[in-house]
Amino acid sequence: MKYGLIGEKLGHSFSKEIHQQLFDYSYELKEIEPAKVERYFQQRAFSAINVTIPYKETVIPFLDAVDEVAESIGAVNTVVNRDGKLYGYNTDFLGLKALILHAGMNFTDKTVLVLGSGGTSKTAMAVAKALNCRQAMRVSRTKKDGCITYEQAIQQYQNAEYIINTTPCGMYPNIGESAVNLVDFPSLEGVVDVVYNPLRSKLVCDALSRGVPATGGLYMLVAQAAYAAQLFTGKVVPAERIDPIYNELISKKQNLVLIGMPGCGKTTIGKALAQQIGLAFVDTDEEIVRVEKRTIPEIFSADGEMYFRQVESAVIRQISLRQGCVIATGGGAVLNPENMALLRENGRLYFLDRSLENLCATADRPLSANKTALEQRYHERYALYCHECDQRIPANANIDAVIKHIREDLIE
């Protein structure tokens, strides 16, 4: 290949579409087993490549030269072939620095904990020091290569102001996982996660729920790709190109999740919204029916609500892995906080707030089949909808007006 990305597992990568937006050249994703990396570099059958987990340190002995920044960090993520000689660079440094500054975080005289012991952790340490932190420590499950353990971090650095996660914990497809519990670090002023798929990892979502500024790694990915593309082509990528590409990726990858009472219009509005903005549409209740091969009333009648909720959560876990969708959820999905947490990792949650007098009880909804049951569900769940949503959307008007509210929120 001419240009591309190598790594062990690349199913999560957005790099191809980013590079093709930058210069519209052919960019390939190539998964390589660890035992075949040396042979790949001996063949030198590429013009320039990016390198990702777990090879950012592995590749260094196979290069003819390593630039000063990459050498000082001890990690390479960009390799350029010039007349048969391989030159290594680290554009992650500039990408991570750009991400932190874009998020408005100030490391000056602060304590930073870097989670992980791989090549990206070394980059994060270099960035933290370049941003004038007071001290930075790498945290790993073992004490290898100068790291402290997670237990030591909790005991000795619980007053740390910033955390940077460079581990793959919480990365697609293993969403819903986090390397640390933020309860153990009460003085946090910011959290940075280099994971970009999902768009907001569990670590980022947990921080935001605690009122701590936090960001995922997508902006870093775009910025480092811009710097790598300059090395690939020898052409300058203006800094102002980074934000539009980042914003376009967010609009293409982020799910729009509709929550609310049965009968508030989630399916009808969701289908119309998806068609207008060019996203796929998914209905969790329809997916449950497809998986179970029976209607929801049949599930409730035969196996009860507890079984239904278990199936619903399993379906939501799978749907949460998707990106670029409008997702209509069942009215009771909000009852399980884990459902909402998973949906939030790739999505923005909208509560379609339709007033009780405009809701209708129907026989195909087992828990709101009559007016009395509907009123009870409404009063039980209303506060949950308000708590879990990112934005409450008045839903008493016509479909076009509701969609207009959602699209205006997206623009903001």
Helices and strands as residue ranges (DSSP letters): E 3-7, H 15-23, E 27-31, G 34-36, H 37-43, E 48-51, G 60-62, E 65-66, H 68-73, E 78-82, E 85-89, H 92-102, E 111-115, H 119-130, E 135-140, G 144-146, E 148-149, H 150-156, E 162-165, G 182-184, E 190-193, H 202-209, E 214-215, H 218-233, G 239-241, H 242-253, E 255-259, H 266-277, E 280-283, H 284-292, H 296-319, E 325-328, G 333-335, H 337-346, E 347-353, G 356-358, G 366-368, H 371-388, E 391-394, H 399-411
